[in-house]
Amino acid sequence: MERERRALLKLAGLTVVGLAGGALARTVEASSKHAAKPGTKRLAMVIDPRKCLEKDGCTDCIGACHAAHNVPAIDDPRREVKWIWKEKFSGAFPDQEAEYVDEALTSKPVLVFCNHCDNPPCVRVCPTQATWRRDDGIVMMDWHRCIGCRYCVAGCPYGSRSFNWVDPRPFLKSPTPDFPTRTKGVVEKCTFCDERIGKGQQPACVEACKEKALVFGDLNDPDSAVRQTLRARFALRRKAGLGTRPAIHYLV
């Protein structure tokens, strides 16, 4: 297995910088051409940071996500694995001028995770097609096809992917049998709880949020909760200028 992994890495043949740069360039060019197929869903999420901050220090959504998906609790910033976490406003929105924005919002951390972009650079740089975008917008991962090259990690402008530097299984205290565990040497990330969506359920983070700060639904449905929420409030998207067209919207 390890020999095959090394062979595939050699066949990739391009540098991480070259792939990531080319992917971002093509992403910007393609952003204006994106159009939803008639009758298809475009799943997205809206986050209200103000509601999220009502309960200081709350991590219910993070705990629910990580428990549902067997995300290991590795107490080492260099090796940690995370699907959803909190980041400083300035780190999440480095391209936003927030000099006159309410300090109560900009001084506190905001939730971040995979943006499930319309034009995802991570998909473009993957040499094995271990990551791909579904018609409903979810950017998926096939951990069996991942060779650990980390091109997707370099290509993602949001830092939304984690690499398993060590075997994650020993770090799971109570693994759930309903979701597969990963192995050393593969990349993982949020999948919008595709396994729950397929059953007609909401993502684990949305269901766990007592403050109702997370809204999930179909952007292509004008009557959906996400569309109604976005009509009522102005929203930001992370690094929207890159042309990746993120599906995560933050209310301000």
C-alpha positions as a Markdown table, in Angstrom:
| # | Residue | x | y | z |
|---|---|---|---|---|
| 1 | Met | 0.0 | 0.0 | 0.0 |
| 2 | Glu | 2.8 | 2.4 | 1.0 |
| 3 | Arg | 4.7 | 1.6 | -2.2 |
| 4 | Glu | 1.7 | 2.3 | -4.3 |
| 5 | Arg | 1.1 | 5.6 | -2.5 |
| 6 | Arg | 4.7 | 6.7 | -3.3 |
| 7 | Ala | 4.4 | 5.6 | -6.9 |
| 8 | Leu | 1.2 | 7.7 | -7.4 |
| 9 | Leu | 2.9 | 10.7 | -5.8 |
| 10 | Lys | 5.7 | 10.4 | -8.3 |
| 11 | Leu | 3.3 | 10.2 | -11.1 |
| 12 | Ala | 1.6 | 13.4 | -10.0 |
| 13 | Gly | 4.6 | 15.3 | -11.4 |
| 14 | Leu | 3.6 | 18.9 | -10.6 |
| 15 | Thr | 4.6 | 21.1 | -7.7 |
| 16 | Val | 2.0 | 22.1 | -5.1 |
| 17 | Val | 2.5 | 25.8 | -5.8 |
| 18 | Gly | 2.0 | 25.3 | -9.5 |
| 19 | Leu | -1.2 | 23.3 | -9.1 |
| 20 | Ala | -2.7 | 25.6 | -6.5 |
| 21 | Gly | -1.9 | 28.8 | -8.5 |
| 22 | Gly | -3.3 | 27.4 | -11.7 |
| 23 | Ala | -6.4 | 26.2 | -10.0 |
| 24 | Leu | -7.1 | 29.6 | -8.4 |
| 25 | Ala | -6.6 | 31.3 | -11.8 |
| 26 | Arg | -9.0 | 28.9 | -13.5 |
| 27 | Thr | -11.5 | 29.3 | -10.6 |
| 28 | Val | -11.6 | 33.1 | -11.0 |
| 29 | Glu | -12.2 | 32.6 | -14.7 |
| 30 | Ala | -14.9 | 30.0 | -14.2 |
| 31 | Ser | -16.8 | 31.9 | -11.5 |
| 32 | Ser | -18.7 | 34.1 | -13.9 |
| 33 | Lys | -19.8 | 31.0 | -15.9 |
| 34 | His | -21.4 | 29.1 | -13.1 |
| 35 | Ala | -25.1 | 28.4 | -13.4 |
| 36 | Ala | -27.2 | 25.9 | -11.5 |
| 37 | Lys | -28.8 | 23.1 | -13.5 |
| 38 | Pro | -32.6 | 23.5 | -13.7 |
| 39 | Gly | -34.3 | 21.5 | -11.0 |
| 40 | Thr | -31.1 | 20.8 | -8.9 |
| 41 | Lys | -30.5 | 21.8 | -5.3 |
| 42 | Arg | -27.7 | 24.1 | -4.2 |
| 43 | Leu | -27.2 | 23.3 | -0.5 |
| 44 | Ala | -25.8 | 26.1 | 1.6 |
| 45 | Met | -25.6 | 27.4 | 5.1 |
| 46 | Val | -26.1 | 30.8 | 6.7 |
| 47 | Ile | -24.4 | 31.6 | 10.0 |
| 48 | Asp | -25.6 | 34.4 | 12.3 |
| 49 | Pro | -22.4 | 35.3 | 14.4 |
| 50 | Arg | -24.5 | 37.4 | 16.8 |
| 51 | Lys | -26.7 | 34.5 | 17.8 |
| 52 | Cys | -23.6 | 32.3 | 18.0 |
| 53 | Leu | -22.1 | 34.7 | 20.5 |
| 54 | Glu | -25.1 | 34.8 | 22.8 |
| 55 | Lys | -23.7 | 31.9 | 24.7 |
| 56 | Asp | -20.1 | 32.7 | 25.4 |
| 57 | Gly | -17.7 | 29.9 | 24.8 |
| 58 | Cys | -20.3 | 27.5 | 23.4 |
| 59 | Thr | -18.9 | 24.7 | 21.3 |
| 60 | Asp | -22.1 | 22.5 | 21.0 |
| 61 | Cys | -21.9 | 22.5 | 17.2 |
| 62 | Ile | -18.2 | 21.6 | 17.1 |
| 63 | Gly | -18.7 | 18.8 | 19.7 |
| 64 | Ala | -21.7 | 17.3 | 17.7 |
| 65 | Cys | -19.9 | 17.4 | 14.4 |
| 66 | His | -16.7 | 15.8 | 15.7 |
| 67 | Ala | -18.6 | 13.1 | 17.7 |
| 68 | Ala | -20.8 | 12.2 | 14.7 |
| 69 | His | -17.8 | 11.9 | 12.3 |
| 70 | Asn | -15.1 | 10.4 | 14.5 |
| 71 | Val | -12.9 | 13.4 | 14.4 |
| 72 | Pro | -9.9 | 12.7 | 16.7 |
| 73 | Ala | -9.1 | 15.0 | 19.6 |
| 74 | Ile | -5.3 | 15.4 | 19.1 |
| 75 | Asp | -3.9 | 18.0 | 21.6 |
| 76 | Asp | -1.2 | 19.2 | 19.2 |
| 77 | Pro | -1.7 | 22.2 | 16.9 |
| 78 | Arg | 0.7 | 20.7 | 14.4 |
| 79 | Arg | -1.3 | 17.5 | 14.1 |
| 80 | Glu | -4.8 | 18.4 | 15.1 |
| 81 | Val | -7.7 | 17.4 | 12.9 |
| 82 | Lys | -10.8 | 19.6 | 12.7 |
| 83 | Trp | -14.0 | 19.8 | 10.6 |
| 84 | Ile | -15.5 | 22.8 | 12.3 |
| 85 | Trp | -13.8 | 25.3 | 14.6 |
| 86 | Lys | -13.7 | 29.0 | 15.6 |
| 87 | Glu | -11.3 | 31.6 | 14.2 |
| 88 | Lys | -10.8 | 35.3 | 14.8 |
| 89 | Phe | -12.8 | 37.6 | 12.6 |
| 90 | Ser | -9.7 | 39.1 | 11.2 |
| 91 | Gly | -8.4 | 35.6 | 10.3 |
| 92 | Ala | -11.7 | 34.5 | 8.7 |
| 93 | Phe | -12.1 | 37.7 | 6.8 |
| 94 | Pro | -8.7 | 39.1 | 6.1 |
| 95 | Asp | -9.9 | 41.0 | 3.1 |
| 96 | Gln | -12.8 | 42.8 | 4.9 |
| 97 | Glu | -12.3 | 46.3 | 6.2 |
| 98 | Ala | -14.0 | 46.2 | 9.6 |
| 99 | Glu | -12.9 | 49.5 | 11.1 |
| 100 | Tyr | -16.4 | 50.7 | 11.8 |
| 101 | Val | -18.2 | 47.4 | 12.2 |
| 102 | Asp | -19.6 | 46.6 | 15.6 |
| 103 | Glu | -16.7 | 45.5 | 17.8 |
| 104 | Ala | -18.9 | 43.0 | 19.6 |
| 105 | Leu | -18.9 | 41.1 | 16.3 |
| 106 | Thr | -15.3 | 41.6 | 15.1 |
| 107 | Ser | -13.7 | 41.0 | 18.4 |
| 108 | Lys | -15.1 | 37.5 | 18.8 |
| 109 | Pro | -14.3 | 34.3 | 16.9 |
| 110 | Val | -16.5 | 33.0 | 14.1 |
| 111 | Leu | -17.3 | 29.5 | 13.0 |
| 112 | Val | -15.4 | 28.2 | 10.0 |
| 113 | Phe | -15.3 | 25.0 | 8.1 |
| 114 | Cys | -15.3 | 23.8 | 4.5 |
| 115 | Asn | -17.0 | 26.4 | 2.3 |
| 116 | His | -18.3 | 23.9 | -0.3 |
| 117 | Cys | -17.5 | 26.2 | -3.1 |
| 118 | Asp | -19.1 | 26.3 | -6.5 |
| 119 | Asn | -15.6 | 26.5 | -8.0 |
| 120 | Pro | -13.4 | 24.6 | -5.5 |
| 121 | Pro | -9.7 | 24.8 | -6.1 |
| 122 | Cys | -9.2 | 21.6 | -4.0 |
| 123 | Val | -11.1 | 19.6 | -6.6 |
| 124 | Arg | -9.1 | 21.0 | -9.5 |
| 125 | Val | -5.7 | 20.1 | -8.0 |
| 126 | Cys | -6.4 | 16.6 | -6.7 |
| 127 | Pro | -4.5 | 14.1 | -9.0 |
| 128 | Thr | -6.6 | 11.1 | -8.0 |
| 129 | Gln | -10.1 | 12.6 | -8.0 |
| 130 | Ala | -10.3 | 11.7 | -4.3 |
| 131 | Thr | -12.3 | 15.0 | -3.8 |
| 132 | Trp | -15.1 | 16.1 | -6.1 |
| 133 | Arg | -18.2 | 18.4 | -6.1 |
| 134 | Arg | -21.7 | 16.9 | -6.2 |
| 135 | Asp | -24.5 | 18.5 | -8.3 |
| 136 | Asp | -26.0 | 19.8 | -5.1 |
| 137 | Gly | -22.8 | 21.7 | -4.2 |
| 138 | Ile | -21.3 | 19.4 | -1.5 |
| 139 | Val | -17.6 | 19.0 | -1.9 |
| 140 | Met | -16.9 | 15.3 | -1.0 |
| 141 | Met | -14.0 | 13.2 | -0.1 |
| 142 | Asp | -13.1 | 9.6 | -0.9 |
| 143 | Trp | -10.6 | 8.6 | 1.8 |
| 144 | His | -9.7 | 5.4 | 0.0 |
| 145 | Arg | -8.5 | 7.2 | -3.1 |
| 146 | Cys | -6.6 | 9.9 | -1.2 |
| 147 | Ile | -2.8 | 9.4 | -1.5 |
| 148 | Gly | -1.9 | 12.0 | 1.0 |
| 149 | Cys | -0.2 | 14.4 | -1.5 |
| 150 | Arg | -1.9 | 17.4 | 0.2 |
| 151 | Tyr | -2.3 | 19.3 | -3.0 |
| 152 | Cys | -5.9 | 20.0 | -1.9 |
| 153 | Val | -4.6 | 21.4 | 1.4 |
| 154 | Ala | -2.4 | 23.8 | -0.4 |
| 155 | Gly | -5.1 | 24.6 | -3.0 |
| 156 | Cys | -7.8 | 25.5 | -0.4 |
| 157 | Pro | -7.6 | 29.2 | 0.4 |
| 158 | Tyr | -9.6 | 28.7 | 3.6 |
| 159 | Gly | -7.5 | 26.2 | 5.5 |
| 160 | Ser | -10.5 | 23.9 | 5.7 |
| 161 | Arg | -8.7 | 20.6 | 5.3 |
| 162 | Ser | -6.8 | 18.5 | 7.9 |
| 163 | Phe | -4.1 | 15.9 | 7.2 |
| 164 | Asn | -3.7 | 12.8 | 9.4 |
| 165 | Trp | -0.1 | 12.9 | 10.3 |
| 166 | Val | -0.7 | 10.0 | 12.7 |
| 167 | Asp | -3.2 | 7.2 | 13.1 |
| 168 | Pro | -6.3 | 9.0 | 14.4 |
| 169 | Arg | -8.0 | 6.0 | 15.8 |
| 170 | Pro | -6.2 | 5.8 | 19.1 |
| 171 | Phe | -7.4 | 9.4 | 19.8 |
| 172 | Leu | -11.1 | 8.4 | 19.6 |
| 173 | Lys | -12.5 | 7.9 | 23.1 |
| 174 | Ser | -16.0 | 6.7 | 22.0 |
| 175 | Pro | -16.0 | 6.2 | 18.3 |
| 176 | Thr | -19.4 | 6.0 | 16.6 |
| 177 | Pro | -19.9 | 2.9 | 14.5 |
| 178 | Asp | -22.2 | 4.8 | 12.1 |
| 179 | Phe | -19.4 | 6.7 | 10.4 |
| 180 | Pro | -16.1 | 5.4 | 9.0 |
| 181 | Thr | -12.8 | 6.2 | 10.8 |
| 182 | Arg | -9.9 | 7.4 | 8.7 |
| 183 | Thr | -6.2 | 6.3 | 8.6 |
| 184 | Lys | -2.8 | 7.9 | 8.8 |
| 185 | Gly | -1.8 | 9.7 | 5.6 |
| 186 | Val | -5.2 | 10.9 | 4.3 |
| 187 | Val | -6.9 | 14.3 | 4.2 |
| 188 | Glu | -10.3 | 14.9 | 5.7 |
| 189 | Lys | -12.8 | 17.8 | 6.1 |
| 190 | Cys | -16.5 | 18.7 | 6.6 |
| 191 | Thr | -18.9 | 17.0 | 4.2 |
| 192 | Phe | -22.0 | 19.0 | 5.1 |
| 193 | Cys | -23.2 | 15.8 | 6.9 |
| 194 | Asp | -24.0 | 14.1 | 3.5 |
| 195 | Glu | -24.9 | 10.9 | 5.4 |
| 196 | Arg | -27.6 | 12.8 | 7.4 |
| 197 | Ile | -28.9 | 14.8 | 4.5 |
| 198 | Gly | -29.5 | 11.6 | 2.6 |
| 199 | Lys | -31.9 | 10.6 | 5.3 |
| 200 | Gly | -33.7 | 14.0 | 5.3 |
| 201 | Gln | -32.0 | 15.2 | 8.4 |
| 202 | Gln | -30.2 | 18.5 | 9.1 |
| 203 | Pro | -26.4 | 18.6 | 9.6 |
| 204 | Ala | -25.3 | 17.7 | 13.1 |
| 205 | Cys | -24.0 | 21.2 | 13.8 |
| 206 | Val | -27.3 | 22.8 | 12.8 |
| 207 | Glu | -29.3 | 20.4 | 15.0 |
| 208 | Ala | -27.0 | 20.9 | 18.0 |
| 209 | Cys | -27.1 | 24.7 | 18.0 |
| 210 | Lys | -29.5 | 25.8 | 20.7 |
| 211 | Glu | -29.3 | 29.5 | 19.7 |
| 212 | Lys | -30.4 | 28.6 | 16.1 |
| 213 | Ala | -27.4 | 30.5 | 14.7 |
| 214 | Leu | -27.1 | 28.1 | 11.8 |
| 215 | Val | -29.5 | 27.8 | 8.9 |
| 216 | Phe | -29.2 | 25.1 | 6.3 |
| 217 | Gly | -31.1 | 24.6 | 3.1 |
| 218 | Asp | -31.5 | 24.9 | -0.7 |
| 219 | Leu | -30.3 | 28.2 | -2.2 |
| 220 | Asn | -32.2 | 27.4 | -5.4 |
| 221 | Asp | -35.5 | 27.3 | -3.6 |
| 222 | Pro | -36.8 | 30.8 | -3.1 |
| 223 | Asp | -39.0 | 29.7 | -0.2 |
| 224 | Ser | -36.2 | 27.9 | 1.7 |
| 225 | Ala | -35.0 | 29.1 | 5.1 |
| 226 | Val | -31.6 | 30.1 | 3.7 |
| 227 | Arg | -33.1 | 32.3 | 1.0 |
| 228 | Gln | -35.5 | 33.9 | 3.4 |
| 229 | Thr | -32.7 | 34.6 | 5.8 |
| 230 | Leu | -30.4 | 36.1 | 3.1 |
| 231 | Arg | -33.3 | 38.3 | 1.9 |
| 232 | Ala | -33.7 | 39.8 | 5.4 |
| 233 | Arg | -30.0 | 40.5 | 6.2 |
| 234 | Phe | -26.8 | 41.4 | 4.5 |
| 235 | Ala | -24.2 | 38.6 | 4.4 |
| 236 | Leu | -20.5 | 38.2 | 3.8 |
| 237 | Arg | -18.6 | 35.2 | 2.2 |
| 238 | Arg | -15.0 | 34.4 | 3.0 |
| 239 | Lys | -12.5 | 35.6 | 0.4 |
| 240 | Ala | -15.3 | 36.1 | -2.2 |
| 241 | Gly | -12.9 | 38.0 | -4.4 |
| 242 | Leu | -11.1 | 34.7 | -5.3 |
| 243 | Gly | -14.1 | 33.6 | -7.4 |
| 244 | Thr | -14.6 | 30.3 | -5.5 |
| 245 | Arg | -18.2 | 31.2 | -4.7 |
| 246 | Pro | -18.4 | 29.8 | -1.1 |
| 247 | Ala | -21.7 | 28.3 | 0.0 |
| 248 | Ile | -21.3 | 29.6 | 3.6 |
| 249 | His | -22.8 | 33.0 | 4.3 |
| 250 | Tyr | -22.2 | 35.1 | 7.4 |
| 251 | Leu | -24.8 | 37.6 | 8.5 |
| 252 | Val | -23.7 | 41.1 | 9.6 |
